Amino acid sequence: MRKGRHVTKECFILRVVHLFLLDNG
């Protein structure tokens, strides 16, 4: 995890889902 930004598991999941949707679309 990079310090300076508060990245939660939800945010990480949202990014993965977004990339997944872009890959399918």
Sequence and secondary structure as in RCSB ss.txt:
>XXXX:A:sequence
MRKGRHVTKECFILRVVHLFLLDNG
>XXXX:A:secstr
  TTS   HHHHHHHHHHHHHHHH 
